[in-house]
Amino acid sequence: MEKAKYDSWFSKLINFYFSKNAAPYWIILILDCIIVLFSGLISHMLNAGVLAVVNNFGALLVTWGAYLIAYLIGFRILRTYSGMLRFSSFVDLFRILGANLIGVVFIFVIRHITPIDSLLHPLPVGELMVALVLSTSLMWALRIIVKLVYEVFFVARNAQRVFIYGVKDGGIALAKLIRSQHSKFTIAGFVSDEKADLTHMLMGSKIYLNDESLPEEMQKKGAKLLMISPLKTEELRENTEMIDRLTNAGIRMMIYSHSVWDGKSDIHHNQLKEVDIEDLLPRNQIEVDITSITKVLTGKCICITGAAGSIGSEIVRQVASFKPSQLVLIDQAETPLHDIRLMMSRQFPDVPALTLTASIHHRIHMESIFKQYRPQYVFHAAAYKHVPMMEDNPGEAVINNIDGTRIIADLAVKYGAEKFVMVSTDKAVNPTNVMGCSKRICEMYCQSLDRAIKDGKVEGKTQFVTTRFGNVLGSNGSVIPLFKEQIKAGGPLTVTHPDIIRYFMLIPEACNLVLQAGTMGNGGEIYVFDMGKPVKIADLAKRMIVLSGATDVEIKYTGLRDGEKLYEELLNKEENTKPSSHPKIKLADVRELDYFEVREMIDELVQITKQGFEDMPIVKQMKIMVPEFKSKNSKYEALD
């Protein structure tokens, strides 16, 4: 019973002390001063005996009190009292030794140049050296004991046990961070990909192999968090088997939040973050030729349609950084466009930016804009993009996506734009839905118009380029924000089919490539972006559930939506690709079409639409224009 009371009292004392950020510096300074005085008395006792200390106690205190001033000079120079005892390191121990040496040197100098010895109790040099060794040892011991007590009684009870993936510089940097700064974590082990490392210990912890047994080994050690070395982040993205093993076992991960670590500098706690689903998608770093983009866009008047959308707004940010002479930003969504207006005034106040709430299919309004500003580059990102919405509203897909694109393209030619860059989609390849088909028709019009200009059939100088890529992470209405909302609501996560897969790319990466494609070629090209490896949406949902820490969120399969297919293609099966000057951009070798035939078919399609917005006649004409358009999970299958 008495022991239990003692343990309770001791635990409360430990928790009280270590729950504070740090002991006041003056307490540490007082303790060090007491150690110096105590070491001086002990050294005299060892030299002259206990009786000599008793008989000369007052004189000895005065003498060591005077000598203490010299020690205080060393303490002040190296600030030995400013650190937190619980986080003491070898650097702190060497600072203590240095401070004490400075103190002893000062004592020797003062004794040599002044008659101070005649005023104080005489102490031999050997005694001063013993006191130096003893005081240094006791100051070290104080810090080591506090650190050990902290790690054993506080950290061990309260900190989260973690494994570190990586046994080289990056892993060691993480371990040093945990040892020196983090009371929330304690190292339970390291993880290596090499069997040869298993025979070694690292910083006192065992090394485990990255294989199927890793989750079990971590659970045995009570570790539910894996910290990823900055040098291992890319390997983690590529190792989907490892990700699945860890997430299925409920193990969370943390990574270095900065994109690049120089391999030398220390890692700080604010540079670590919980792994988000975007960090685990298999993709490689994308680099673009900034010089060529700068050369093309700087000082130009640039028009961006769909400027308030996910892709358009990022294009605005990136283009603005190249200091164009004028930005003409068009979108029909008032509030998001207002947000872009505020962003431009805040981040790019020196870039003239006109924000216009307008629809691209209002020809008169668009013409007045082009006539006044005569943009030299047009980035056309405006489009209705949601597959189920356009299945229900094919007339809007025709008016906005197709006729709107034609209006902007024609005006670009009429008013002398140098280049027109259209943002397309992988859903335009072998389309199975109205939205994808509408974008394919836009591609057809832009490519055929470019050919007609080159052949002299249409007067103009504009070069047309199409960029084709898949889903972008975090875009409005995309699956990841939806899953986050569903997890927040307690589930279930709705997935249309267990086997559905999609390609993903970060919005900034996609826009980087759009700008790069805008500097390439001579017009007429359809550029296809390398989207990396496809991702199964069901696996994505499972990982997001685990990463959120939720334990009771289910996945519900709802069936494919109207017009949806299991997988997206970046190229028609009849098309091939050729390499371009950028490794992440390929050139689609697609069939060429006659501009006047395409224009006539679009005229007919628009006329059918304006006659009454009846779904079946509209989609029937779209299928005539794009023979490979075969509907899936849709009422329009009756037309195939």
C-alpha positions, 0 to 999 in steps of 0.5 A: 500500500505504501509502495503504491502511494509512493508510485502515485506520488512519484508519477504525479511529480514526474507528470507535473514537471514534464507537462511543462514546456521547460524549467525556467532557465534560472533554476538550471543556472542555480543547479549548475552553480550549486554543482560547482560549489559542491565540486569545489568542496568535494575536491578539497575534501579528497585532497585535504580530508573532511576535517579541513573542509569543516574547519575552513568551510566559510573560507572555502565557500567565499573562495569558490563563490569568487571562482564561480564568477569565472564559471558564470562567464563560461555559462553565459558565453555558451548559454548552457542553461538555455536548453531543455534538460529533457532534450539534452544532446551530445552538443549540450554536453560538449557546451558544458565542458567548454563552459567549465574549461572557460571558467577554469582558464579565467581562474588561472589567468586571474590568479596569474595577473592579480594577487587574488590568492592572498585574499582567498583560501589557497587551492592547488592547481590539482584541486581545481582540475579535480573540481573541473572534472567533477563539476562537468561530470555532475552537470552531465549526470543531471541532464542525462538523468533528467533525460532518462527519467523523461524517456522512461516515465513520461515518453514511454507512457505517453508517446506514440511508438513509431517505426522509421522507414529508411536506415540511411541519412533521411531515416537518421535525420527523422530519428534525431528529430524524434530524439531531440524535439518530439515528446509525442513519439518514441522510436520502436524500430527501423525498416529497411529493404535490404536483408543485410541491414537486419544484423545491425542495430541503429541508434539502439533500435532493431531494424526490420525487413520491409516484407509481408511480416512488417505490419505484424512486427509493428503491432507486436511493438505497439507501433501504429505509425510509420514515418517515411524517410524523405529519401523513401517517399517516391519508393513508397508511391511506387510500392502499392503492395506495401501501401496496401499491407500497411493500410489494411493493418490500420497503420498510419504514415507520416512523410516529409511535407517538402517536395525535396530534401537536400540530404544534409539539413535537419528536419523540423517537426513542422515539415512532417505531415500525415500522409494524405491519399494524394501522397500515395498515388503512383506518379513521378515528379513532372518537370517542365521547361520554364524558360520556353514557357516564360519566353512565350507568355511574358508580356502577352495578352492571354485569355483563359476561359473557365478561369474559375474552374479547377483547371482554369484557376490553376492555369490563371495562377501559373500564367500570372507568374510569367508576368503577362501584359494582360489577363482576360479571365472568363467564367459564368460562375460569379462567386468562384470568379470573384474569388479569382479576382481577389486572389489576383489582387492579393498575389499578383497586384502588378498583373492587369486582370479583367474578370468577366462573368460571361458564357462562352456561347454568347457570341456577341459578348465574346466578340466584343471581348476579343475585338477590344483585347485581341488576346495573343494566347487563348487557354480554353478550359471552359466546359461542362464536365460531369458525365451524369449531368450531361447524360441528362442535359445533352443540349447543354453539352452541345451549346456550351461545350461544342458551340461555345468552343467553336465560337471562341476558336473562330474569334481567336482566328478572326482577331489574330491569336497566335495559339489556341490551347484546348483542354480536353479529356480522356473521356473523348477517346472511344466515348461512352457518354455525351460529355466525352463525345462533346469534347471529341467533337471539339477536338475535331473542330480545332484540329480541322480548323488548324489544317484548313488554315495551313492549307489556305482554305481559311484565312488566319495564323492561329495554331490550335493545340489540344491537350488530353488527360484524365482526372485531376486530384481535388477538382470540383466534384471529383471523387476524393473530395466526395469521399472526404465528405462521406467519411466526415459524415460517417459513410458509406463511401459510394463506389460505382463498381468494384473494378472501376479504375481511373488515371489521376494527376495533380492539378498543378502538374496537369496545368504545368503540362498544359502550358508546356504543350502550349509552347510546343508544335506547329498546331494541329496536334493532340497532346496526350499526357502520361498519367502514370499508373491507373488506380482502382477507385475501390482501393482508393476508398479503402486507403482513405478510410484507413488514413482517416482513422475511421473504423466503422465506415463502409463502402457501398457499390452503387452500380455504374452511372449513366454513360460511365465505363470501367476504365478510361482510355487516353487514345482511340484503339485506331490511334497511335502515339509518337514521342514529343520533346517532353517525356511526359507528353506524347503526340496522338496520331489521329485521323484528319477531318475536313474542316467544312464537313465538320463545321456543317455537321456542327451547324446541323447539331446546333440547329437540332438542339435549338429546335427543342433540346430533345435528347434523342435527336441530339445524341443521334446526330452526335453519334453520326459525327463520332461513330466510335461513340457507343453509349454505356449504361444509358438510355442512348444505347437504343441508338447504337 
